[in-house]
């Protein structure tokens, strides 16, 4: 009898797992079918340039000891994600016939999909499979998030990497808490002394990089001026070669010696731990992958450590010595991963990281922000800005589920205090900071998408509360239908979604930002490709890189970013955002309009 029960349970689990995998497969398949429908977005080109410069920095740093970033603001962003995108998309370009811009969008989506799977693993900490998949689908099928998943090179990937980092971190927490704290009870002082000495030596070497460069420069200049020092004794052609050459040569020598020391000393400390304290190696193995993910998240945006703070809370709350050691190793590996993948940090790790935090906490934005029919400076947006957009840009069921979900966590016999803590750390506290601090926001709230995932976890609490499976599934289907309809009706401009509380996209038109990244210019290019005469001139109102990747090669495309002499334009392309600009030929005949939800997103004119 018992064997039959066990066998039945196993069969049920297999069916549930197959069902969950089928749902994930459908989501993945949907993305693979539509990824090449989306246009290039405004910020993509400059992020690609930054990624390419960052990849070149690996060679320049090794050979010249220099970091070159042309755009003064981009260096404050971590380049990890876009370096990965550029590398993977170029590989795919070599084996496929797809447009490389579409291949980049495919990589964006695959990271989003990985975030969906990671979200499900977090949900399973508190919910059964059906409520977990319900919360996951509610998250994955938000039109706003689904649209950003294909076109956003910064905010949507960071959100997904946050989810992945937290999911991996919580798994790490479980593994660390399963280790017996007694293994630390007899640690010899020699172990800590050697470990701390090694750590201090490596940290000082890397933090003093700028000081080492300055010292080398001073010694070279002094030697060339006739002074006696180690450089004057080593450099045989000091008077024949520019000082810059010797500064580069000796600084690169310092970098190589430092790298050798770091590698050899790390190998030594691993051997030492294995002999003197094997539990430290076991901790390192457990935390290594989650810490790498946290480092890569930080090297995508400087707010990445926020994921580490959330993980650290759950790790340290049992106040065990083994947890504190795990947190330290977790942080050290994450910092190392961020450092290795962010060239801006190489010369001055602490100073440049702090500068990045300062810059990103008050990002300069000179443009105007459209909110509720009025234009504001980004620093002067009303307090209602973020709450209003959160209300209007999530599907209708979301907030109707979150509030009772929060109540269930507190009041019912299904109390989930850990879920409340996660929701508070991940969403509530950042929201209050943004709201009360009147943070600079523009392009709606794309910069803070990363605070949203825990909202859908709290919504999943309602699905878990429903006792009968049939009713659970019915409620989940009803709750995800608005998202599915929104995705289908707005495709491929889902990121411009507004719910029916404001009357959809049509109701938001003219009151709030909609298609602000000009991805509709791809559809405009496809129309012009079919209708323009050979060698026709086209004026693009906006940056040319959102149009050119999809335009015929013979077309003479001019835009804000590049203008060459053309004897008249056969077509003018403009977003509704710029339709009143004089360069859009105000009196010209409208040849074609790109429309969703009875709302004009872009116009093609024929002067």
BELNORMO-V809986 format. One record per residue. N is the residue number from 1. RES is the residue in one small letter. OMEGA is omega in radians with two decimals (999 if undefined). NEAR is the number of other C-alpha atoms within 12 Angstrom. D_CENTER is the distance of its C-alpha to the mean C-alpha in Angstrom with 1 decimal. Layout:
{{N,RES,OMEGA,NEAR,D_CENTER} {N,RES,OMEGA,NEAR,D_CENTER}}
This chain:
{{1,x,3.13,7,51.6} {2,x,3.13,8,48.8} {3,x,3.11,9,47.8} {4,x,3.13,10,47.6} {5,x,3.13,11,45.3} {6,x,3.14,12,43.0} {7,x,3.12,13,43.0} {8,x,3.10,14,42.3} {9,x,3.14,14,39.3} {10,x,3.12,14,37.9} {11,x,3.11,14,38.5} {12,x,3.12,15,36.7} {13,x,3.11,17,33.7} {14,x,3.14,15,33.7} {15,x,3.12,16,33.9} {16,x,3.14,20,31.1} {17,x,3.11,19,28.8} {18,x,3.13,15,29.9} {19,x,3.12,17,29.2} {20,x,3.12,27,25.7} {21,x,3.12,19,25.0} {22,x,3.11,15,26.6} {23,x,3.11,26,24.2} {24,x,-3.14,28,21.2} {25,x,3.12,18,23.0} {26,x,3.10,18,23.7} {27,x,3.13,29,20.0} {28,x,-3.13,27,19.2} {29,x,3.11,18,22.3} {30,x,3.12,24,21.5} {31,x,3.14,33,18.2} {32,x,3.13,23,20.2} {33,x,-2.97,15,22.9} {34,x,-3.00,26,21.1} {35,x,-3.11,33,18.2} {36,x,3.05,30,20.7} {37,x,-2.95,32,21.6} {38,x,3.10,44,18.8} {39,x,3.07,44,19.3} {40,x,-3.14,44,17.3} {41,x,-3.00,40,15.5} {42,x,-2.99,29,16.5} {43,x,-3.01,28,13.6} {44,x,-3.04,34,13.2} {45,x,-3.08,29,16.3} {46,x,3.08,29,15.7} {47,x,3.06,36,12.3} {48,x,3.10,33,14.4} {49,x,3.14,23,17.1} {50,x,3.13,36,15.1} {51,x,3.13,39,13.9} {52,x,3.09,28,17.6} {53,x,-3.14,31,18.9} {54,x,3.10,40,16.8} {55,x,3.09,31,18.2} {56,x,-3.12,22,21.6} {57,x,3.13,31,21.3} {58,x,3.09,24,21.8} {59,x,-3.09,18,25.2} {60,x,3.13,20,26.1} {61,x,-3.12,29,25.5} {62,x,-3.05,25,27.6} {63,x,-3.04,21,30.3} {64,x,-3.09,26,30.5} {65,x,-3.10,31,28.5} {66,x,3.03,31,26.7} {67,x,-3.10,25,23.2} {68,x,3.04,26,23.1} {69,x,-3.02,27,20.4} {70,x,-3.09,18,22.0} {71,x,-2.98,16,19.8} {72,x,-3.12,14,20.4} {73,x,-3.01,21,17.2} {74,x,-3.09,31,14.5} {75,x,-3.13,37,15.4} {76,x,2.98,34,14.0} {77,x,2.97,46,10.4} {78,x,-3.05,42,9.6} {79,x,-2.96,45,10.1} {80,x,-3.04,44,9.3} {81,x,-3.08,44,7.0} {82,x,3.01,45,9.4} {83,x,3.10,35,12.3} {84,x,3.14,29,11.8} {85,x,-3.12,39,11.7} {86,x,-3.12,35,14.8} {87,x,-3.09,23,16.6} {88,x,-3.10,23,16.3} {89,x,3.09,29,17.0} {90,x,3.05,25,20.0} {91,x,3.13,18,21.3} {92,x,3.12,22,21.2} {93,x,3.14,21,22.8} {94,x,-3.09,14,25.6} {95,x,3.14,13,26.4} {96,x,3.14,13,25.9} {97,x,-3.08,15,27.3} {98,x,3.03,22,24.2} {99,x,-3.08,26,22.9} {100,x,3.06,29,20.3} {101,x,3.09,39,18.2} {102,x,3.13,36,18.4} {103,x,3.05,35,17.5} {104,x,3.12,41,14.2} {105,x,3.08,41,13.7} {106,x,3.12,37,14.9} {107,x,3.08,38,12.3} {108,x,-3.06,44,9.5} {109,x,-3.12,39,11.7} {110,x,3.06,31,12.5} {111,x,3.08,38,9.1} {112,x,3.13,40,9.4} {113,x,3.07,40,13.0} {114,x,3.08,31,12.3} {115,x,3.09,38,10.5} {116,x,3.13,44,13.7} {117,x,3.12,34,15.9} {118,x,3.10,34,14.4} {119,x,3.14,42,14.9} {120,x,-3.14,41,18.5} {121,x,3.06,30,19.2} {122,x,-3.13,38,18.4} {123,x,-3.11,42,20.7} {124,x,3.06,28,23.4} {125,x,-3.05,24,23.9} {126,x,-2.99,32,25.6} {127,x,2.97,30,26.5} {128,x,-3.08,29,28.6} {129,x,-3.07,33,27.2} {130,x,3.05,39,28.0} {131,x,3.13,42,26.5} {132,x,3.14,40,23.4} {133,x,3.07,45,23.0} {134,x,3.10,44,23.9} {135,x,-3.13,48,21.1} {136,x,3.13,44,18.7} {137,x,3.09,43,20.1} {138,x,3.09,46,20.1} {139,x,-3.02,46,16.3} {140,x,-3.02,46,15.7} {141,x,2.92,43,18.3} {142,x,-3.11,41,17.4} {143,x,3.13,40,18.0} {144,x,-3.09,44,15.5} {145,x,3.11,45,12.5} {146,x,3.12,49,14.2} {147,x,3.12,43,14.6} {148,x,-3.08,46,11.1} {149,x,-3.08,44,10.2} {150,x,-2.97,44,12.4} {151,x,-2.99,47,12.1} {152,x,-3.10,45,8.9} {153,x,-3.03,48,7.4} {154,x,-2.90,44,5.0} {155,x,3.12,39,5.0} {156,x,3.07,44,5.4} {157,x,3.12,48,3.2} {158,x,3.08,47,1.6} {159,x,-3.12,47,5.2} {160,x,3.14,47,6.3} {161,x,3.01,48,5.7} {162,x,-3.13,50,7.4} {163,x,-3.13,48,9.9} {164,x,-3.13,41,10.6} {165,x,-3.13,45,11.1} {166,x,3.11,46,13.4} {167,x,3.12,39,15.2} {168,x,3.14,36,16.0} {169,x,3.13,43,16.9} {170,x,3.02,37,19.3} {171,x,3.09,27,20.9} {172,x,3.13,34,21.4} {173,x,3.13,34,23.1} {174,x,-3.11,22,25.5} {175,x,3.14,23,26.5} {176,x,-3.13,36,27.1} {177,x,3.11,27,29.1} {178,x,3.13,19,31.2} {179,x,3.13,22,32.4} {180,x,-3.14,17,35.8} {181,x,-3.10,23,35.7} {182,x,-3.12,14,39.2} {183,x,3.10,21,38.1} {184,x,-3.00,25,37.3} {185,x,-3.06,14,40.8} {186,x,-3.13,15,42.6} {187,x,-3.14,20,40.3} {188,x,3.11,15,42.4} {189,x,-3.13,14,41.8} {190,x,-3.14,15,41.8} {191,x,-3.13,25,38.5} {192,x,-3.12,22,36.7} {193,x,-3.14,15,38.5} {194,x,-3.12,22,37.6} {195,x,-3.13,27,33.9} {196,x,3.11,17,33.6} {197,x,3.10,17,35.5} {198,x,-3.11,25,33.2} {199,x,-3.12,23,30.0} {200,x,-3.11,19,31.6} {201,x,-3.14,19,32.7} {202,x,-3.13,26,29.4} {203,x,-3.14,22,27.5} {204,x,3.14,21,30.3} {205,x,-3.08,28,30.2} {206,x,3.12,32,26.6} {207,x,-3.10,24,26.7} {208,x,-3.11,24,29.9} {209,x,3.14,29,28.5} {210,x,3.13,26,29.1} {211,x,3.11,20,32.4} {212,x,3.11,27,33.5} {213,x,-3.14,32,32.8} {214,x,3.14,19,34.7} {215,x,3.11,21,37.6} {216,x,3.13,30,37.8} {217,x,3.13,25,37.9} {218,x,-3.14,25,40.7} {219,x,3.13,30,42.7} {220,x,3.14,36,42.6} {221,x,3.13,26,43.6} {222,x,3.14,21,46.3} {223,x,3.12,27,47.6} {224,x,3.12,28,47.8} {225,x,3.09,16,49.8} {226,x,3.14,15,52.3} {227,x,3.14,16,51.1} {228,x,3.08,16,51.5} {229,x,-3.07,19,48.5} {230,x,3.13,18,46.8} {231,x,-3.13,30,45.3} {232,x,3.12,24,48.8} {233,x,-3.10,16,50.1} {234,x,-3.03,16,47.5} {235,x,-3.08,24,47.0} {236,x,-3.10,14,49.9} {237,x,-3.03,17,49.1} {238,x,-3.09,25,47.8} {239,x,-3.10,19,49.9} {240,x,-3.04,12,49.2} {241,x,3.11,17,45.4} {242,x,-3.13,18,43.0} {243,x,-3.10,26,41.6} {244,x,-3.12,23,38.0} {245,x,3.14,23,38.7} {246,x,3.09,32,39.9} {247,x,3.11,32,37.1} {248,x,-3.05,27,34.6} {249,x,-3.07,28,36.8} {250,x,3.08,31,37.2} {251,x,3.08,34,33.6} {252,x,3.07,27,32.4} {253,x,3.07,22,35.1} {254,x,-3.12,29,33.8} {255,x,-3.13,29,30.3} {256,x,3.11,20,31.8} {257,x,3.11,18,34.1} {258,x,-3.14,25,31.2} {259,x,3.12,20,29.3} {260,x,3.13,16,32.4} {261,x,-3.11,21,33.1} {262,x,-3.11,24,29.6} {263,x,-3.10,16,29.9} {264,x,-3.13,16,33.5} {265,x,3.09,23,33.2} {266,x,3.09,22,30.3} {267,x,3.12,16,32.5} {268,x,-3.07,19,35.3} {269,x,3.06,30,33.5} {270,x,3.11,26,32.4} {271,x,-3.14,18,36.1} {272,x,3.11,23,37.3} {273,x,-3.12,25,35.2} {274,x,-3.12,18,36.4} {275,x,-2.99,14,40.0} {276,x,-3.06,24,39.9} {277,x,-3.06,27,37.2} {278,x,-3.12,20,35.7} {279,x,3.12,31,33.7} {280,x,3.08,38,31.3} {281,x,3.12,23,30.5} {282,x,3.09,25,30.0} {283,x,-3.14,39,27.5} {284,x,3.12,34,25.7} {285,x,-3.11,22,25.5} {286,x,-3.02,32,24.2} {287,x,-2.94,40,21.4} {288,x,-3.09,31,20.5} {289,x,3.07,27,17.9} {290,x,3.14,41,16.1} {291,x,3.06,44,16.2} {292,x,3.13,38,14.8} {293,x,3.10,40,11.7} {294,x,3.10,48,11.5} {295,x,3.11,43,12.2} {296,x,3.09,42,9.5} {297,x,3.09,46,6.9} {298,x,3.12,44,9.0} {299,x,2.97,44,9.2} {300,x,2.99,42,5.7} {301,x,-2.99,44,6.6} {302,x,3.07,40,10.1} {303,x,-3.12,37,9.8} {304,x,3.12,43,8.7} {305,x,3.07,35,12.5} {306,x,3.07,31,12.7} {307,x,3.11,42,12.0} {308,x,3.10,46,14.8} {309,x,3.13,25,17.0} {310,x,3.13,35,17.0} {311,x,-3.10,41,17.8} {312,x,3.11,36,20.4} {313,x,-3.11,25,22.1} {314,x,-3.14,33,22.9} {315,x,-2.97,33,23.8} {316,x,-3.01,26,26.2} {317,x,3.07,19,27.9} {318,x,3.00,18,30.6} {319,x,3.11,17,31.5} {320,x,3.13,23,32.5} {321,x,-3.11,27,32.8} {322,x,3.10,33,31.0} {323,x,3.11,38,27.9} {324,x,3.10,26,28.0} {325,x,3.11,31,28.3} {326,x,3.12,41,25.4} {327,x,3.13,38,23.2} {328,x,3.14,26,24.4} {329,x,3.08,31,23.7} {330,x,-3.13,42,20.3} {331,x,-3.10,34,19.4} {332,x,3.12,28,21.2} {333,x,3.12,31,19.5} {334,x,3.11,34,16.0} {335,x,3.12,34,17.2} {336,x,3.14,29,18.7} {337,x,3.11,31,15.7} {338,x,-3.14,37,13.7} {339,x,-3.07,35,16.9} {340,x,-3.08,30,17.5} {341,x,-3.12,35,14.3} {342,x,-3.06,44,14.2} {343,x,-3.14,41,17.6} {344,x,-3.09,42,17.7} {345,x,-2.92,38,18.5} {346,x,-3.07,36,21.3} {347,x,-3.07,32,24.2} {348,x,-2.98,28,23.7} {349,x,-3.06,28,21.2} {350,x,-3.10,22,22.0} {351,x,-3.11,21,22.9} {352,x,3.05,25,19.9} {353,x,3.11,32,17.4} {354,x,3.11,18,19.5} {355,x,3.12,22,19.5} {356,x,3.11,31,15.8} {357,x,3.13,23,15.8} {358,x,-3.09,18,18.7} {359,x,-3.08,23,17.3} {360,x,3.13,27,14.0} {361,x,3.10,24,16.1} {362,x,-3.03,19,18.3} {363,x,-3.11,23,16.6} {364,x,3.11,18,19.6} {365,x,-3.04,20,20.0} {366,x,-3.06,14,23.4} {367,x,3.11,17,23.3} {368,x,-3.14,23,24.7} {369,x,3.10,31,23.0} {370,x,3.12,29,24.8} {371,x,3.10,32,25.3} {372,x,3.05,25,28.2} {373,x,-3.14,14,30.1} {374,x,3.10,17,30.0} {375,x,3.14,21,28.2} {376,x,2.89,22,27.0} {377,x,-3.08,20,25.6} {378,x,3.14,27,22.0} {379,x,-3.07,23,23.7} {380,x,-3.11,24,26.3} {381,x,-3.12,31,24.6} {382,x,3.10,28,26.6} {383,x,-3.09,23,25.9} {384,x,-3.01,20,25.8} {385,x,-3.06,35,22.8} {386,x,3.11,34,20.0} {387,x,-3.12,24,22.4} {388,x,-3.12,25,23.8} {389,x,3.06,36,20.7} {390,x,3.12,31,19.5} {391,x,-3.02,24,23.0} {392,x,-3.02,35,23.2} {393,x,2.92,41,19.9} {394,x,3.09,45,19.8} {395,x,-2.98,39,22.5} {396,x,-3.08,30,25.8} {397,x,-2.93,35,26.0} {398,x,-3.06,41,22.9} {399,x,3.05,29,24.4} {400,x,3.08,22,27.7} {401,x,-3.03,32,26.5} {402,x,-3.07,33,24.5} {403,x,3.06,23,27.6} {404,x,3.08,24,30.0} {405,x,3.10,35,27.5} {406,x,3.11,35,27.3} {407,x,3.11,24,31.1} {408,x,-3.13,27,31.5} {409,x,-3.09,30,29.5} {410,x,-2.83,20,32.0} {411,x,-2.98,15,35.3} {412,x,3.06,17,35.9} {413,x,3.06,12,37.0} {414,x,-3.09,23,33.5} {415,x,3.14,23,32.1} {416,x,-3.08,28,28.6} {417,x,3.13,22,28.2} {418,x,3.10,28,25.2} {419,x,3.09,35,23.4} {420,x,3.12,30,24.4} {421,x,3.14,25,23.2} {422,x,3.11,39,19.7} {423,x,-3.12,32,19.7} {424,x,-3.11,25,21.0} {425,x,-2.99,30,18.6} {426,x,-3.09,37,15.4} {427,x,-2.93,32,16.6} {428,x,-3.11,25,20.0} {429,x,3.06,22,19.9} {430,x,3.12,26,16.7} {431,x,3.14,29,18.3} {432,x,3.10,19,21.6} {433,x,-3.13,21,20.3} {434,x,-3.09,27,18.7} {435,x,-3.08,25,21.9} {436,x,3.13,19,24.5} {437,x,-3.14,20,23.0} {438,x,-3.08,23,22.8} {439,x,3.09,31,19.4} {440,x,3.10,36,18.7} {441,x,3.04,38,16.9} {442,x,-3.00,34,17.2} {443,x,-3.03,33,16.3} {444,x,-3.09,36,16.9} {445,x,-3.08,40,14.2} {446,x,-3.09,36,11.0} {447,x,-3.06,29,9.7} {448,x,3.06,36,10.4} {449,x,-3.05,41,9.4} {450,x,-3.14,35,8.2} {451,x,-2.97,37,12.0} {452,x,-2.98,44,13.2} {453,x,-3.11,47,13.3} {454,x,3.05,44,16.2} {455,x,-3.09,40,18.1} {456,x,3.00,47,18.6} {457,x,3.13,51,19.7} {458,x,3.07,50,22.3} {459,x,3.13,44,23.3} {460,x,3.11,53,23.9} {461,x,3.11,48,26.5} {462,x,3.11,41,28.8} {463,x,3.13,42,28.7} {464,x,-3.08,39,29.7} {465,x,-3.13,33,32.5} {466,x,-2.95,23,34.2} {467,x,-3.02,17,36.8} {468,x,-3.08,14,37.7} {469,x,-3.12,18,35.5} {470,x,3.12,14,36.7} {471,x,3.09,18,35.9} {472,x,-3.10,27,32.4} {473,x,-3.13,26,31.7} {474,x,3.14,18,33.3} {475,x,3.12,28,31.3} {476,x,3.14,34,28.0} {477,x,3.12,24,29.0} {478,x,-3.08,22,30.0} {479,x,-3.13,35,26.8} {480,x,-3.12,34,24.6} {481,x,3.11,24,27.0} {482,x,3.11,30,25.9} {483,x,3.13,38,22.4} {484,x,3.11,29,24.0} {485,x,3.13,24,26.4} {486,x,3.13,35,23.8} {487,x,-3.11,34,21.8} {488,x,-3.04,23,25.1} {489,x,-3.08,24,26.6} {490,x,-3.06,36,23.8} {491,x,0.00,34,22.5} {492,x,-3.11,38,20.8} {493,x,-3.06,46,20.0} {494,x,-3.08,42,18.7} {495,x,3.09,44,16.1} {496,x,-3.05,47,19.4} {497,x,2.91,52,20.6} {498,x,-3.08,44,22.9} {499,x,-3.05,36,25.0} {500,x,3.02,23,28.8} {501,x,3.11,22,29.1} {502,x,-3.13,24,29.0} {503,x,3.11,19,30.4} {504,x,3.12,32,27.4} {505,x,-3.14,36,26.0} {506,x,3.13,27,29.6} {507,x,3.14,25,30.1} {508,x,-3.05,31,27.0} {509,x,-3.13,30,28.0} {510,x,3.12,23,29.2} {511,x,-3.11,25,28.2} {512,x,3.08,35,24.4} {513,x,-3.14,38,21.8} {514,x,-3.09,44,21.5} {515,x,-2.97,43,20.6} {516,x,-3.10,37,19.4} {517,x,2.97,40,17.4} {518,x,3.11,44,20.6} {519,x,3.11,45,19.5} {520,x,3.13,46,23.1} {521,x,3.03,47,24.4} {522,x,3.11,41,24.0} {523,x,3.08,37,26.6} {524,x,3.12,41,28.6} {525,x,-3.14,40,28.7} {526,x,3.07,25,29.8} {527,x,-3.10,27,32.6} {528,x,3.09,40,33.7} {529,x,-3.10,30,33.7} {530,x,-2.95,16,36.3} {531,x,-3.06,22,38.4} {532,x,3.06,29,38.4} {533,x,-3.14,17,41.4} {534,x,3.10,16,41.0} {535,x,-3.08,22,39.6} {536,x,3.04,27,38.9} {537,x,-3.13,32,37.2} {538,x,3.02,44,34.1} {539,x,3.12,42,32.8} {540,x,3.12,45,29.1} {541,x,-3.05,38,28.5} {542,x,3.12,37,25.1} {543,x,-3.06,31,23.2} {544,x,-3.04,34,24.8} {545,x,3.06,33,21.8} {546,x,-3.12,40,20.9} {547,x,-2.96,46,24.5} {548,x,-3.11,38,25.7} {549,x,-3.06,31,23.8} {550,x,-3.06,34,25.7} {551,x,3.03,33,29.0} {552,x,-3.07,26,32.2} {553,x,-3.08,18,32.9} {554,x,-3.09,17,36.2} {555,x,3.09,29,34.8} {556,x,-3.03,33,34.9} {557,x,3.04,41,31.7} {558,x,-3.06,33,31.5} {559,x,3.06,28,29.0} {560,x,-3.01,20,27.9} {561,x,3.11,20,26.4} {562,x,-3.13,19,29.5} {563,x,3.06,18,33.0} {564,x,-3.10,16,35.9} {565,x,3.08,14,39.4} {566,x,3.12,19,40.0} {567,x,3.13,13,43.2} {568,x,-3.14,19,41.9} {569,x,3.08,30,39.0} {570,x,3.13,32,39.5} {571,x,3.02,39,36.4} {572,x,3.14,46,34.1} {573,x,3.12,54,30.6} {574,x,2.98,49,29.2} {575,x,3.05,38,26.8} {576,x,3.13,30,28.5} {577,x,-3.05,29,26.7} {578,x,-2.95,23,28.9} {579,x,3.13,27,31.9} {580,x,3.10,16,34.2} {581,x,-3.10,18,33.6} {582,x,-3.11,13,36.8} {583,x,3.13,25,35.3} {584,x,3.12,33,34.6} {585,x,-2.99,27,38.4} {586,x,-3.07,20,39.1} {587,x,-3.06,15,42.3} {588,x,3.11,23,41.2} {589,x,3.09,18,41.5} {590,x,-3.11,23,38.5} {591,x,-3.05,22,38.2} {592,x,3.09,26,35.2} {593,x,3.06,28,32.8} {594,x,-2.95,34,29.4} {595,x,2.93,26,29.7} {596,x,3.12,29,27.9} {597,x,3.13,29,29.5} {598,x,-3.09,17,32.3} {599,x,3.13,27,30.0} {600,x,3.11,28,30.0} {601,x,3.14,39,26.6} {602,x,-3.06,39,28.0} {603,x,3.00,40,31.6} {604,x,-3.13,42,33.3} {605,x,3.11,33,36.6} {606,x,-3.08,28,39.5} {607,x,999,21,41.5}}
